[in-house]
Amino acid sequence: DTGVSQDPRHKITKRGQNVTFRCDPISEHNRLYWYRQTLGQGPEFLTYFQNEAQLEKSRLLSDRFSAERPKGSFSTLEIQRTEQGDSAMYLCASSSGGLVADTQYFGPGTRLTVL
Amino acid sequence: DAKTTQPNSMESNEEEPVHLPCNHSTISGTDYIHWYRQLPSQGPEYVIHGLTSNVNNRMASLAIAEDRKSSTLILHRATLRDAAVYYCILRGAGTASKLTFGTGTRLQVTL
């Protein structure tokens, strides 16, 4: 399977704990996006990488959130001191950077539950 | 970002055509109209995009109004596997831009 993969698919944690999610984009895609989706809502943009550079961050990305893409390949999203409001589906997408469509390909997501 | 408006839900019978509308009255001249859909328990997937002319691909057709203030995604023969949330999204060309999702239209397909 050469699609976007995310790990883990599900994560249950207690409030105050740190969690880290991984995203492996489609090979050679230079753009990588993180989104968050809560029940009944569309995905909301969190942050975007072009290769290893983090070029845009949403206001939603508080100081407790950090994302990295150290070698321009896989990416990690860490949430420190989790809160119940962080419970959501975290989606990763990648794209090859076309000028017009720049179609984003999404992974299956990591569902986070904070107790 | 220019905003889109879609009905919350629609229903269709299997093998019937489905027309999913989207209003985008504040669209700018350089905004492309993109459609993505999200099947249950999956990430969104690209469906189609266009600028001014109607577009066809293997999944669907996109009909764009002459004034570009609205568009319609057409599924020619809905199947049970088309049951999903469909998102209409405006996106500027030539930018590495995020997708701004609304709440979309939940399409139910029945036998």
Chai-1 contact restraints between the chains, C-beta under 6 A:
chainA,res_idxA,chainB,res_idxB,connection_type,confidence,min_distance_angstrom,max_distance_angstrom,comment,restraint_id
A,R31,B,A96,contact,1.0,0.0,6.0,A-B,restraint_1
A,G42,B,Y87,contact,1.0,0.0,6.0,A-B,restraint_2
A,G42,B,F101,contact,1.0,0.0,6.0,A-B,restraint_3
A,G42,B,G102,contact,1.0,0.0,6.0,A-B,restraint_4
A,G42,B,T103,contact,1.0,0.0,6.0,A-B,restraint_5
A,G42,B,G104,contact,1.0,0.0,6.0,A-B,restraint_6
A,P43,B,F101,contact,1.0,0.0,6.0,A-B,restraint_7
A,F45,B,K98,contact,1.0,0.0,6.0,A-B,restraint_8
A,L91,B,G43,contact,1.0,0.0,6.0,A-B,restraint_9
A,L99,B,G94,contact,1.0,0.0,6.0,A-B,restraint_10
A,V100,B,A93,contact,1.0,0.0,6.0,A-B,restraint_11
A,A101,B,H49,contact,1.0,0.0,6.0,A-B,restraint_12
A,T103,B,Y46,contact,1.0,0.0,6.0,A-B,restraint_13
A,F106,B,G43,contact,1.0,0.0,6.0,A-B,restraint_14
A,F106,B,P44,contact,1.0,0.0,6.0,A-B,restraint_15
A,G107,B,G43,contact,1.0,0.0,6.0,A-B,restraint_16
A,P108,B,G43,contact,1.0,0.0,6.0,A-B,restraint_17
A,G109,B,G43,contact,1.0,0.0,6.0,A-B,restraint_18
